């Protein structure tokens, strides 16, 4: 196993974050509607849901769609904070390559526009890490030790930092308004990741 600071940081932050989502007892009807919208959204700039779906059912659909695919996908749900969940009303879906997926400019623009359109506006950003079986053995050893929990990369956390740790986003978190939430699908699990890269901050503080 290659030992480097970024890998150690990824493991530590993964252990500090919440467990993967339990998708037992989801509403299968909502999941099917979310799946249909995600598939439509891959063929045009965006797909609207006639009737919104809640965050858990939306993420279940994201996980179901991508868990056996060999390329990375970016799926973005736009909606509104609703009690303890999000009501998703529109979707963007971007198909990437085996080891990466970018955020097109029209998606970046929509995330920024939607998030500031009202205090309860919320955005869910999901992407997957495919496992093809061609990875080094140490990857699977590490994942076994972490109970197959999805591990966000340093690049994943840099994107989170850009959208969830700017002045507006931090103020909205403090005041419990709508947020930009990030999720990763890997090995059949979906998990929220919440922390930005910490090593640059520690280096700035001259932490040993």
N, C-alpha and C positions, 0 to 999 in steps of 0.2 A: 504494500500500500504506500503510495507517495505521500509523505508527511510534509505538508506545507501549511502556512498560516491560514490561507483561505479555506482549506478543507477543515481544519480544526474549528475555525469560526463557524462554518456551515453546520458542523455537527453540534456544537454548543448551542447555537441559536435554535436549531431544530428541536433540541431537547427542552428548551425553555418555552417553546410555543405549545399551543393547545393540541390535543390529540386529533387525529383525522375524524371527519364527520361520520356519525352513525346514520346510515341511510335506511335503517329499518323503519317500517311504518310510514314510508313516504306516500304521497297521493299519486298513484300511478297515472291518473288522468292528467294531472298537471305536468308530470314528467313527460308524457307523450306529447303534450302541446308544446312544451319547451323544446323537446327534440325536433319537432317539426319546424319550429321557428329558427333554431340553430342551423338546420340543413338549408332552409330557404336563404338565410343570411349569408351563406357561403357563395351564393350565385349573384348577389347584388349588394349594393352598399349597405343595406341594413334591412332587417325584417321586424315588423311590429307585431305584437301579440294583441289580438282583439280583446282577450281577457288576460290580465297579468297573471304571472305565476310567482310564488314566493321563493326566497333565496335558496332554501334547502332543496326544493324540487328542481330549480334551475341548475344548481351545482350537481345534483344527481344525474341530470340529463347530460351535462358537460362530461362527467366521468364516464357514463355509459357509452357516449359517442366515441371518446378518444382512447379508452383503455386498451384496445387491441390495435390501434393504428401505429404506424412506424414513422410518422412525421409529427412534428410539433404543430399544435394549433393554438391560436389565440381566440378566445371567445369572451366578448365584453357585453355585459347586461346593463342596461340603463333603466333606472326606476326611482322609487321613492321609499324613504324610511317609513316603515309601517309597524309600529309596536316594537317587537324584538326582532323583526326581520326586514327584508326588502321586498317590495313588490316590483318585479321586473316587467317592463312594458315594451322594450325594444332591444334588439340584439345586433351586434356586429360579429362576424366570424371570418378569421383570416387563416388560410392554410399555409404552413411554412415548409421547411425541409426537415430532414432526419435529425439534425442537431441545431435547430434554431428557427425562430419565427420573429419577424419584425413587427413593429407597430406602425402601420401606414399613417401618413399625415392626416388623412380624413378621420381616422379613429382617434388620433391624438387630439385633434380639434374638437371632436364630439365629446370626448372625456372632459376636457377643460370647459367647454360650453355648458354641458349638462350639469356638471358639478356646481357651477356657480349660478344656475338658473333659479334656484330657490333653496331655502335653508334645509329642506328635507330631501333634496335630490341626492341620490346615491348611485354609485357605479360599482359593479362587480367585475373584476378582471381575473379570468381563469386561463391558465395554459397548462399543457401536459409535458411530461418528460417520458418519451417512449423508452421501453426496455426491449431490445431486440434479441438479447441473448449473446450478442457479439461483444459486450462490454468485458473489461478485465474481471477476473474472479474476485478481486478485492472489493469491487463495487457491491457484489451480492453478499459478500461476507459482512460488509459494513451495514447494508440494509437489513440483514438478518439481526444484527446486534441492536438496531433501532426499530425492530418489529415492522420492517418494511415501510416505515413512515416516509412520506415524500420529503426530499431534501432540496430546499431552494438554493440556487446557485448565487454566487456573488453578483452576477449580472441581473438575476431576478430581483435581488434586494436593492440594486441601484435604481431600477425602474420604480420599485415601491417608494424609495426615498424621494424620487422626483415628484411623485403625485401625492403621497400621503404625509410628507414631512416638510411641506412648504408652509409659509405663515398662515395662509387661508385654511389649509387642511388641518393644521394643528389647532387653530382657534375653533374650528367646527368640532373637532374631537373633544376638546375641553368642554364645549357647550352642548355636547351630545346631539349634534345635528348630523345630517347625512355625510357619509364618508366615501372614500375610494377604498374598496376592500380587495385584497389580493389572495388568490387561491392557486394551489398547484395540484395537478393530478399525476399520480405515479404509482405503479404496481397495484392498480385497482383501488387506490385510496385517494381521497381529496382532503387537503389540509390547508388551513389558512396560515400564511406567514405574515408576520407583523413587524419584524425588526429590520431596520436598515443595516448596511454594513457598519460594523463597529470599529474595525481595525484603523480606518483613516482617522476617526475621532480619537482613539487611544494614541495614535502616532502624533496627532496634533498636540495632545496633552503630555507628550513625552512619557507615556506609560511604559514601563519596562516589559 
